[in-house]
């Protein structure tokens, strides 16, 4: 089974995903996310599917 990840820049994560709507998305079954730093060109946070 394949997993689809949403990639977001660190600034987006720190603003949108700290809000209530962002927190609800993080709790959704099957929602996978990784956060990257565009300037440093690196992944800074990896959030695999927690809920199934």
ABEGO torsion letter per residue (X at the ends): XBBBBBBBBAAAAAAAAABAAAAAAAABBGBBBBBBBAAAGBBABBBBBABX
